[in-house]
C-alpha cells in the first residue's frame, strides 16, 4: 500500500512505495531532503460503527423513509379549471342581464368567495417549497378554507378604504391610480395571509395572492362591474324633461289669473300637445 507523503518545504503531496518507509530522500519537486514516515504512522479513518439491527447475512433490517412526490392531480386541476370557467360564464350572463339590478352585487360577492378556494389550492400546489413536505388531507383543506375566507375579505379594502379616505359616495368613483394602488395593497396583504397559512416565501405569496385578485377582477369586469371612473351624483349633468300641461291643468292656471303672456304660452303648449295627439291617433 503506498504511503502518502507531503513535503514540508514545498508542500507538494505524492505517494511513495512502502519499501521506502522510514528512509530519507530528495523531494521530487524541490529536491530537498524529506523523511518518509513508517507505514504504521499513517492516519486511518474508520467507518462509523453501525449498531442497527442486522439480519443473518449482516445486512441492516432498517429501511430509510422514502420521500413521496406530491404533484398536481388531474382531478384537482380539472375542478379548478372547471370552477373558473363556470364562474366566468356566470359573469358573462350577469353582464347580459344588466348591471342595474341591486341583487347582482351579492352574486358578485358570492362569486369572489367561491373562486377563492380552488385558486388558493391550485396556487399552493404550484408554489410550495419542493424541499419541504406539502400539506395534505384535512390539514390542507383547513388551510385552504381559512385562506379562502381571508381572500374574500380582501375586497373590503377596495370597497371601503378609498371611499372612507377620499369621502366618495361609492367605490367606483375612485380614479384609475387609486384603483391600482388599492389592488397592490390587496396583493401585499394577501401575500402576508399566504405566508401565514401556507408558509410560503413572500415572493411566492405575492404570486399566490395576485392570481386570486386578478382572476376575480377580470370576472367582475366581464360581469359589467365598473371599478373606477364613475361620475358622482354631483358631477352628473342634469336632464330636464319638457313639461306637458294637461287640459285639466290649464283651467287651474287660468283660475290663478296669470298674466296674458303666460296664459298665451300655456294655450300654445296645450294646442301643440292636442295636435300631436290627434296626429298620433290618425
C-alpha positions as CSV (number, residue, x, y, z in Angstrom):
1,X,0.0,0.0,0.0
2,X,1.6,3.4,-1.0
3,X,2.4,5.9,1.7
4,X,1.1,9.5,1.3
5,X,3.9,12.0,1.8
6,X,3.8,15.8,2.0
7,X,7.0,17.8,1.6
8,X,7.4,20.3,4.4
9,X,9.3,22.6,2.2
10,X,7.2,23.0,-1.0
11,X,4.0,21.3,0.4
12,X,3.7,19.0,-2.5
13,X,1.9,15.8,-1.9
14,X,2.8,12.5,-3.5
15,X,2.7,8.7,-2.9
16,X,5.8,6.6,-2.0
17,X,6.1,2.9,-2.1
18,X,6.2,1.0,1.3
19,X,9.8,-0.2,0.7
20,X,11.0,3.4,1.3
21,X,9.2,3.7,4.7
22,X,11.4,5.3,7.4
23,X,14.1,6.4,4.9
24,X,15.2,9.9,3.8
25,X,15.3,11.0,0.2
26,X,15.0,14.1,-2.0
27,X,11.7,15.6,-2.8
28,X,10.7,15.1,-6.5
29,X,9.6,18.7,-6.8
30,X,12.1,20.9,-4.8
31,X,14.9,18.3,-4.4
32,X,15.2,19.0,-0.6
33,X,15.6,16.0,1.7
34,X,12.4,14.7,3.3
35,X,11.8,11.8,5.6
36,X,9.3,9.0,4.6
37,X,7.1,8.0,7.6
38,X,6.6,4.5,8.7
39,X,3.5,2.6,7.4
40,X,2.0,2.4,10.8
41,X,2.2,6.1,11.3
42,X,-0.5,6.8,8.7
43,X,-3.9,8.1,9.9
44,X,-6.6,5.6,9.2
45,X,-10.2,6.9,9.1
46,X,-12.6,4.2,10.2
47,X,-16.2,4.0,9.2
48,X,-18.8,4.7,11.9
49,X,-19.9,1.8,14.0
50,X,-23.3,0.6,12.7
51,X,-25.3,-0.5,15.8
52,X,-28.5,-1.0,13.7
53,X,-30.1,-4.4,13.9
54,X,-29.0,-6.8,11.1
55,X,-30.3,-10.0,9.6
56,X,-28.4,-13.3,9.3
57,X,-26.4,-12.0,6.4
58,X,-25.2,-8.9,8.2
59,X,-27.5,-6.5,6.3
60,X,-29.3,-3.8,8.1
61,X,-33.0,-4.5,8.5
62,X,-33.9,-0.8,8.8
63,X,-35.0,1.0,5.6
64,X,-34.8,4.7,5.0
65,X,-38.1,6.7,4.7
66,X,-38.6,7.4,1.1
67,X,-39.9,10.8,0.1
68,X,-43.3,11.0,-1.5
69,X,-43.6,13.3,-4.5
70,X,-46.7,15.4,-4.5
71,X,-47.8,16.6,-7.9
72,X,-50.9,18.4,-9.0
73,X,-53.6,15.8,-9.5
74,X,-55.6,15.7,-12.7
75,X,-58.8,15.7,-10.6
76,X,-57.9,18.8,-8.7
77,X,-56.7,20.6,-11.8
78,X,-60.0,19.8,-13.6
79,X,-62.0,21.0,-10.6
80,X,-60.1,24.3,-10.5
81,X,-60.3,24.9,-14.3
82,X,-64.0,24.0,-14.3
83,X,-64.8,26.3,-11.4
84,X,-63.0,29.2,-13.1
85,X,-64.7,28.6,-16.4
86,X,-68.2,28.2,-14.8
87,X,-67.8,31.5,-12.9
88,X,-66.6,33.3,-16.0
89,X,-69.7,32.1,-17.9
90,X,-71.8,33.2,-14.9
91,X,-70.1,36.6,-15.1
92,X,-70.9,36.9,-18.8
93,X,-74.6,36.0,-18.1
94,X,-74.7,38.8,-15.4
95,X,-73.4,41.2,-17.9
96,X,-76.1,40.3,-20.4
97,X,-78.7,40.6,-17.6
98,X,-77.7,44.2,-16.9
99,X,-75.8,45.9,-14.1
100,X,-78.6,48.0,-12.7
101,X,-80.0,45.1,-10.6
102,X,-79.1,45.5,-7.0
103,X,-79.1,41.8,-6.5
104,X,-76.1,41.4,-8.8
105,X,-73.8,42.9,-6.1
106,X,-74.5,39.9,-3.8
107,X,-74.0,37.5,-6.7
108,X,-70.6,39.0,-7.5
109,X,-69.6,38.9,-3.8
110,X,-70.6,35.2,-3.6
111,X,-68.6,34.5,-6.8
112,X,-65.5,36.2,-5.2
113,X,-65.7,33.8,-2.3
114,X,-66.5,30.8,-4.5
115,X,-63.4,31.4,-6.6
116,X,-61.1,31.7,-3.6
117,X,-61.0,28.0,-2.6
118,X,-59.9,26.5,-6.0
119,X,-57.5,29.2,-6.8
120,X,-55.9,29.0,-3.3
121,X,-55.5,25.2,-3.7
122,X,-54.1,25.4,-7.2
123,X,-51.7,28.3,-6.3
124,X,-50.3,26.4,-3.3
125,X,-49.7,23.2,-5.3
126,X,-47.6,25.1,-7.8
127,X,-45.8,27.4,-5.3
128,X,-44.9,25.3,-2.2
129,X,-41.3,24.7,-1.4
130,X,-40.2,21.5,-3.1
131,X,-37.7,20.8,-0.4
132,X,-40.4,20.5,2.3
133,X,-43.3,18.1,2.7
134,X,-46.5,19.7,1.4
135,X,-49.7,19.8,3.4
136,X,-52.1,17.1,2.7
137,X,-55.6,15.9,3.7
138,X,-57.6,17.7,6.4
139,X,-54.7,20.0,7.2
140,X,-54.5,21.2,3.6
141,X,-58.3,21.5,3.5
142,X,-58.5,23.7,6.6
143,X,-55.7,26.0,5.5
144,X,-57.4,26.4,2.1
145,X,-60.7,27.3,3.8
146,X,-59.0,29.9,6.1
147,X,-57.2,31.4,3.1
148,X,-60.3,31.5,1.0
149,X,-62.3,33.4,3.7
150,X,-59.4,35.9,4.2
151,X,-59.0,36.4,0.4
152,X,-62.7,37.1,0.0
153,X,-62.5,39.8,2.7
154,X,-59.7,41.4,0.7
155,X,-62.2,43.1,-1.4
156,X,-63.3,45.1,1.6
157,X,-60.1,47.1,1.1
158,X,-61.3,48.1,-2.3
159,X,-64.9,48.7,-1.2
160,X,-64.4,50.8,1.9
161,X,-60.9,52.2,2.4
162,X,-60.7,54.6,-0.6
163,X,-64.3,55.6,-0.1
164,X,-63.6,56.5,3.6
165,X,-60.3,58.2,3.0
166,X,-61.4,60.2,-0.1
167,X,-65.0,60.7,1.1
168,X,-66.5,59.1,-2.0
169,X,-70.2,58.2,-2.3
170,X,-69.3,54.9,-4.0
171,X,-66.1,52.8,-4.5
172,X,-66.3,53.0,-8.3
173,X,-65.9,56.8,-8.2
174,X,-62.2,56.5,-7.5
175,X,-59.5,57.2,-10.1
176,X,-57.6,54.6,-12.0
177,X,-54.4,55.5,-10.0
178,X,-56.3,54.9,-6.7
179,X,-57.7,51.7,-8.1
180,X,-54.2,50.4,-9.0
181,X,-52.9,51.3,-5.5
182,X,-55.8,49.5,-3.9
183,X,-55.0,46.4,-5.9
184,X,-51.4,46.5,-4.9
185,X,-52.4,46.8,-1.2
186,X,-54.7,43.9,-1.6
187,X,-52.0,41.8,-3.2
188,X,-49.5,42.6,-0.4
189,X,-52.0,41.8,2.3
190,X,-52.9,38.6,0.5
191,X,-49.2,37.7,0.3
192,X,-48.9,38.1,4.1
193,X,-52.0,35.8,4.5
194,X,-50.5,33.2,2.2
195,X,-47.2,33.3,4.2
196,X,-49.1,32.8,7.5
197,X,-51.4,29.9,6.3
198,X,-49.2,28.1,3.7
199,X,-45.7,29.1,5.0
200,X,-44.7,30.4,1.6
201,X,-42.0,32.8,0.8
202,X,-43.0,36.5,0.3
203,X,-42.5,36.4,-3.4
204,X,-44.4,33.2,-3.8
205,X,-47.2,34.7,-1.6
206,X,-47.4,37.7,-3.9
207,X,-47.9,35.4,-6.9
208,X,-50.5,33.4,-4.9
209,X,-52.5,36.5,-3.9
210,X,-52.1,38.1,-7.3
211,X,-53.5,35.0,-9.0
212,X,-56.7,35.3,-7.0
213,X,-57.1,39.1,-7.1
214,X,-56.6,39.4,-10.9
215,X,-58.9,36.5,-11.8
216,X,-61.7,37.9,-9.6
217,X,-61.1,41.4,-11.1
218,X,-61.4,40.0,-14.6
219,X,-64.5,38.1,-13.7
220,X,-66.1,41.2,-12.2
221,X,-65.2,43.2,-15.3
222,X,-66.8,40.6,-17.6
223,X,-70.0,40.8,-15.4
224,X,-70.2,44.5,-16.1
225,X,-68.8,45.9,-12.9
226,X,-67.2,49.3,-13.0
227,X,-64.2,49.6,-10.8
228,X,-63.2,53.3,-11.3
229,X,-64.0,56.4,-13.2
230,X,-67.8,56.5,-12.4
231,X,-69.1,60.1,-12.1
232,X,-70.6,61.1,-8.8
233,X,-74.1,62.3,-8.3
234,X,-73.0,65.9,-8.0
235,X,-70.9,65.7,-11.3
236,X,-73.6,64.1,-13.5
237,X,-75.3,66.5,-15.9
238,X,-78.9,67.4,-15.1
239,X,-81.5,66.3,-17.6
240,X,-84.8,68.3,-17.8
241,X,-87.8,66.7,-19.3
242,X,-90.2,69.0,-21.2
243,X,-93.3,69.8,-19.2
244,X,-96.6,68.7,-20.7
245,X,-99.6,70.6,-19.5
246,X,-102.9,68.7,-19.5
247,X,-106.3,70.3,-20.2
248,X,-107.3,70.0,-16.5
249,X,-104.2,72.0,-15.5
250,X,-105.0,74.8,-18.0
251,X,-108.1,75.7,-16.0
252,X,-106.1,75.8,-12.9
253,X,-103.6,78.2,-14.4
254,X,-106.4,80.4,-15.7
255,X,-108.0,80.4,-12.3
256,X,-104.8,81.8,-10.8
257,X,-105.2,84.8,-13.1
258,X,-101.8,84.5,-14.8
259,X,-100.5,87.4,-17.0
260,X,-101.7,87.4,-20.6
261,X,-98.3,86.4,-21.9
262,X,-98.1,83.4,-19.6
263,X,-101.6,82.4,-20.5
264,X,-100.8,82.6,-24.2
265,X,-97.7,80.4,-23.7
266,X,-99.8,77.8,-21.8
267,X,-102.5,77.9,-24.5
268,X,-99.9,77.4,-27.2
269,X,-98.5,74.4,-25.4
270,X,-101.9,72.9,-25.0
271,X,-102.8,73.3,-28.6
272,X,-99.4,71.8,-29.7
273,X,-100.0,68.8,-27.4
274,X,-103.6,68.4,-28.7
275,X,-102.4,68.5,-32.4
276,X,-99.7,65.9,-31.6
277,X,-102.3,63.6,-30.0
278,X,-104.6,64.0,-33.0
279,X,-101.8,63.2,-35.4
280,X,-100.8,60.1,-33.4
281,X,-104.4,58.8,-33.3
282,X,-104.9,59.4,-37.0
